[in-house]
Amino acid sequence: SLGVIERRGNRTWVAEQLPDVTVDGNGDTKAFVRQLFETRRALEVPVFALAAARADDADRNQVAGLLAQFDRPLSIGEFRRLDREFHTVIASACRNPLLIELYGKVLDQLFRSRDFDALLSSEQNQPEVARIVAGSIDDHRRIAAAFAAGDAGAMAAASIQHIDSIEHSMVDHLH
């Protein structure tokens, strides 16, 4: 039922790709946001810590280049595109294809979520969204510094702080 086993002729095989993650928010946007961030916290923190420890110079240069792109005025759409790329590039440095795929599916769910988009695009939320974006950029600087230093502990701490901050802002301050 999960789609991880395939039938090929008369044999059973483990699927080469994980099935898509689908989550139904059941109309409770705040509960859905909490679930997404709880899942991110469970996956992103260890994946990013591994990435910091395993990254090479090319990975570190790519993250530094992405970080530099945040230093200009960005629409929410541009910010979200760069944010997704920033997180994806860091995760890929963990060098574990299964973790990369699983983390990517969680990010897909977050970035495709209508509930999430509705909170970020609501006119009444724009002042808080601007604060969330500014705080995220500051968090990205700390994450990129830990990544550049190859410091898994600092990366874990910076990742937790980033996720906690965004979750708190979205759940407590967006309508």
Residue pairs with C-beta under 8 A, 6 or more apart in sequence:
2 19
3 15
3 18
3 19
4 14
4 15
4 18
4 19
5 12
5 13
5 14
5 15
6 12
6 13
6 14
6 15
7 13
17 101
18 98
18 101
18 102
18 105
20 105
20 108
21 105
21 106
21 108
21 109
22 109
23 32
23 35
23 36
23 109
25 31
25 32
25 113
25 115
26 32
29 115
29 118
29 119
30 171
32 113
32 115
32 116
33 115
33 116
33 119
33 167
33 170
33 171
34 167
34 171
36 106
36 109
36 110
36 113
36 116
37 163
37 166
37 167
37 170
39 106
40 106
40 110
40 163
41 160
41 163
41 164
43 99
43 102
43 103
43 106
44 87
44 91
44 103
44 159
44 163
45 156
45 159
45 160
45 163
46 156
47 91
47 94
47 96
47 99
47 100
47 103
48 90
48 91
48 94
48 143
48 147
48 155
48 156
48 159
49 152
49 153
49 155
49 156
49 159
50 94
50 95
50 96
50 99
50 152
51 59
51 90
51 91
51 92
51 93
51 94
51 147
51 155
52 93
52 146
52 147
52 149
52 150
52 151
52 152
52 154
52 155
53 150
53 152
54 93
54 94
54 95
55 63
55 93
55 147
55 150
56 93
59 89
59 90
59 92
59 93
59 147
60 147
60 148
62 89
63 86
63 89
63 90
63 144
63 147
63 148
64 144
64 148
66 82
66 85
66 86
66 89
67 86
67 140
67 141
67 144
69 82
70 79
70 82
70 86
70 137
70 140
74 82
74 133
76 120
76 121
76 129
76 133
79 133
79 136
80 111
80 120
83 136
83 140
84 107
84 111
86 140
87 107
88 104
88 107
90 143
90 147
91 99
91 100
91 103
91 104
92 100
93 147
94 100
110 116
119 125
119 170
119 174
119 175
120 129
120 174
122 174
122 175
124 175
125 173
125 174
125 175
128 169
128 173
128 174
129 174
131 169
132 166
132 169
132 170
135 165
135 166
135 169
136 162
136 165
136 166
139 158
139 161
139 162
139 165
139 166
140 162
142 154
142 158
142 161
142 162
143 155
143 158
143 159
143 162
145 154
145 158
146 154
146 155
146 157
146 158
147 155
